[in-house]
Amino acid sequence: MFASPPFQQNYGVAMSIETLATFFGWYTVVSFAFLIFASIALTSMRGFAVNLHARMTGVAQTELPKLYFTYLANFKILALCLGFIPWLCLKLMGA
């Protein structure tokens, strides 16, 4: 008789907890694979990266290693908060 409120409408998209746990698990794997790749790349090609980024951005070459470390640390925190922690919570819920 009455239309259901918008927040109760089912648009045909439903995810189970298992599906979400799988998504966050693979998101975490891909994020940490990228983090490892970026760490290895910045470590093994440090001189090239510092020279290239100093020319591109105008940032002093002495400041770039600190910025790289900050970037990697922030990315790790982001990967933990947006990938691993939701996956862990879903696994603890019983997914």
N, C-alpha and C positions, 0 to 999 in steps of 0.2 A: 504494500500500500504506500508506504513512505520510502523515499530514496535513502539509502544508507549514507552516513556522513563520509566525506572524502577520506578520512583517516582509517576507515574500515573497508574501503574498497580493495578487492583483490584483483590485481592486474595480471595474474598468471605467473608472477615471478616469486617463487618461494625457494629458499635455500635451507637445507637441513644444517644442523650443527656440524655434521661430518663433512659436508661440502665446504663450509666456512673454514673448518680446521684444515682441510686439505689446501684450500686457497692460501691461508696465512702461512702454512708450512712451506709451500713452494715459494711464496713471496719472500719468506725469510731466507731460504736457500739461495735464491737469485740475488737478493740484496747483499748477503755476505759473500757470495762469489764475486760480485762487482767490487765490494770493499777490498777483498783480497787482491783482485786484479789491479785496482787503483793503487793499493799500497805497494805492490811489486813494481808496477810501472813507475811510480814516483820515486821509489828507492833505486831502481836499476838505471833509470834515465834522468837522474837528478840534475846533472849539469845541463842537459839539453832542455829539460822542462823549465828550469830556472831562467836560462837565457831567453827562451822563447816567450815565456810569460812576462818577463821583465820588459822585453821589447814591445809586446802587445799591449800591456796595461800601464807601463810607466812606474810600476811598483819597484822599489829598490830590491836588488838581488839578495840582500841580507834579510829582508823581511819575508820573502817567499817561503822558505822552509817552515816558518812559524804558521803561515797561512795554510800551507799544505797539511800540517798537523792538525790545525783547527778544523779544516774541511773534513779530514778523515774521522776525527773525533765526533763531529756533529753528525756525519753520515751514520756512524756506528750507533749513536744514541737514537737517531731516527729509525734505523732498521730494527733496533730492539723494541722501541716503543710502538711502532706501527706494524711490526711483523711478529716478532718472537713472543712478546707479552700477550697479545690476543690469542696466538696459537696455544700458548701454555695455559691460558685461562680456559679456552675451549676444551683442551685435553683434560684439565682438572674437573671440568663439568661432566666429563664422561663421553666425549665425542670419540 
